[in-house]
Structures are given as structure tokens and as C-alpha cells.
Amino acid sequence: MLDYENPHFCPAYGRVIDIDLCYDSLMCLCGFFKTSSTKELSEIEDIEEARKKCRTCPWSDLNGGMDEWDGEP
């Protein structure tokens, strides 16, 4: 199970980022916020490629893996 409380490698940025930047970037790259609202996104040369990487990243699953949970502890 992923640890949503600690920094982790982000394939869109190509480096380790903290959870706040991850969430903000996810919201921007998925179209919920404008990409200009997160200044760090200006570091990324190909924003469309970053969108693809973000969508396939396991950290982008806001269900926390619950969609795969079978109900057993």
C-alpha cells in the first residue's frame, strides 16, 4: 500500500516531491485547477506528457487503493 504521507518520486517532475505538491499538481494536470496555479509546473517542458504520466501514476489514485480492496483486513 502506498504511503500518502511522505515524499515520493514523481514521474511527471522526474524527482522526489512532497505530498502537497503532488496533490496540487494532480489537480492541475487532471484539469481541476489551472496549471498556472502551481508555479512548479512551469519546470516541466512537455505538460501533455506530464498529464499522461500523472494519470498512470499510482499516487494519482485518490481512492487509496480502495477500489482494489476485497473487504478483508
C-alpha positions as CSV (number, residue, x, y, z in Angstrom):
1,M,0.0,0.0,0.0
2,L,1.2,3.5,-0.8
3,D,2.3,5.9,1.9
4,Y,0.4,9.1,1.1
5,E,2.0,11.0,4.0
6,N,5.7,11.0,2.8
7,P,7.5,12.5,-0.2
8,H,7.8,10.2,-3.2
9,F,9.2,10.1,-6.7
10,C,7.0,11.8,-9.3
11,P,7.3,10.6,-12.9
12,A,5.9,13.9,-14.2
13,Y,8.6,16.0,-12.4
14,G,11.3,13.3,-12.6
15,R,12.2,13.9,-9.0
16,V,11.0,13.4,-5.4
17,I,8.2,15.8,-4.4
18,D,6.2,16.3,-1.2
19,I,2.6,15.3,-0.8
20,D,1.2,18.8,-1.1
21,L,2.9,19.4,-4.5
22,C,1.8,16.0,-5.6
23,Y,-1.9,16.8,-4.8
24,D,-1.7,20.3,-6.3
25,S,-0.1,19.1,-9.5
26,L,-2.5,16.2,-9.8
27,M,-5.4,18.6,-9.6
28,C,-3.9,20.8,-12.2
29,L,-2.8,18.1,-14.6
30,C,-6.2,16.4,-14.4
31,G,-8.0,19.7,-15.3
32,F,-9.5,20.6,-11.9
33,F,-7.2,23.7,-11.5
34,K,-5.3,25.8,-14.0
35,T,-1.8,24.7,-14.5
36,S,-0.7,28.3,-13.8
37,S,-1.9,28.0,-10.2
38,T,1.0,25.7,-9.3
39,K,4.2,27.5,-10.1
40,E,6.4,24.3,-10.0
41,L,4.6,23.0,-13.1
42,S,6.4,25.7,-15.1
43,E,9.6,23.5,-14.6
44,I,8.0,20.8,-16.9
45,E,8.8,21.3,-20.6
46,D,6.1,18.9,-22.0
47,I,2.9,19.4,-20.0
48,E,0.9,17.0,-22.1
49,E,3.4,14.2,-21.5
50,A,3.3,15.1,-17.8
51,R,-0.5,14.7,-17.9
52,K,-0.1,11.2,-19.3
53,K,2.5,10.3,-16.7
54,C,0.3,11.7,-13.9
55,R,-2.8,9.8,-14.9
56,T,-0.9,6.5,-14.9
57,C,1.0,7.1,-11.6
58,P,-0.2,5.0,-8.7
59,W,0.0,8.1,-6.4
60,S,-2.7,9.7,-8.6
61,D,-5.3,7.1,-7.4
62,L,-7.2,9.2,-4.9
63,N,-9.2,6.1,-3.9
64,G,-6.1,5.0,-2.0
65,G,-6.3,1.5,-3.5
66,M,-9.8,1.0,-2.0
67,D,-11.2,0.1,-5.5
68,E,-9.0,-3.0,-5.3
69,W,-9.8,-3.8,-1.7
70,D,-11.7,-7.1,-1.2
71,G,-13.1,-6.2,2.2
72,E,-10.7,-8.4,4.2
73,P,-8.3,-6.8,6.7
